[in-house]
Amino acid sequence: MTDTYAPPDVPLDIVHEDHEVLVVGKPHGLLSVPGKGAHLADCLIARIQTVCPHALLVHRLDRDTSGVMVFALSPHAQRHLGLQFEKRQIKKTYVARVWGKIADPSGTIDLPLIVDWPNRPKQMVDPENGRAAITEWKRMRGDDQETRLRLFPQTGRSHQLRVHCQAIGHPILGDPFYADGPARDHTRLMLHSESIRFRHPDGGRTMRFSVKTPF
């Protein structure tokens, strides 16, 4: 992550809105919530609250990750969605371009994670002290230089997909924390939150929303 914060000046990408939830597409390079300091005040929830002052945070995406996010429009919806996240009932799908060739069609990464305190906010694999972290993946396509994966996190640890890909020897392209050399030399982090599925807070109907992968 670079020291200079230059969030993209783009209009809100509203995917869905009703009386309880707001679904939007977050551009890469924009914080989900404010950082420390006035220079990090511009963020997705601040932009949303200019048009929906009562919008409430439910989950986050890393600054450099793009894709679909859901916000609550009532305290009830925030509690309802938060509980679904806590119980791992919300299903999210990501798309990533990773370094190197992966021949296998699918797999599971089961590696516990913990914060790398001297280098925080970086995370690291720690089989003894880490918290359970599981990512399922499917190969979409690729060549000798890179592979496009669809990732299905079964847990929601910080930087989980980024650390897991690095741990199996295939860091996500453009990752300023976990990629090195040519793998790091890309215009953005090649990670996108493609879809999210949850039960609507009013009535429990299953809903799924997606945002097209921009890379």
Steps between C-alpha positions, in 0.01 A plus 500: 500500500642834404532789743309736271124467521337611178149351498326481162257780418214287370123506558335255737429166336165405657406142414186469715312704757189430706372592846755282684812451287720687256731304269780688326811436295816628667778621271855392573708763676217623723488426872184334630513709819708802605862452588694687768546863405308754294681391181332158531149631563373434148353150496209302364273528803556878518404533134194282554391700804487818292200348321386247767586658837364202692717238322685269740813289454467121487836382362810635327718449198870584490578837344655344191227237452205590279155352489160452656418613855175508698406776746211500747236772495367432849638374833287187457656428160849560639441248781340248265778516242770511767367179650504334158868595462574373850334166423674478159165494323589774253670363191752710311682428176817671385700501178879529511787495255793325666865450416603180326334196352247297696409178323258351751133581437415573863622477856470609861745710702471432873764714673441684832584871500619752756606863484870553427543749785837652403366554148131565564255525333662205322383154597685169496447126522540363853395134545533518880348836594308606190123512463339251263493624141369299206484596133362285220603579144426405141720560201337710228782522243868580476835452331860451609523852645174542693172333595153642551325352802157520651536508878242396758600606853340280766629730774548876508848567634683821419701470175400131488493458123818697452699303759358165392595557136850606600531197730442255215757678285258698284472856636227722360640723228558859604487425873719763673520293821534140391644501145857569392684573178302469176195367685474830684555720195138557397272801490275369780436208732334243274235399752129566454197415712279360226181401683329486838204291613301567817154473652303823491447645850129543427354157432815294452486467121835396352650771281811498284672799342809524284734760353689423181872443536685800351820315407 
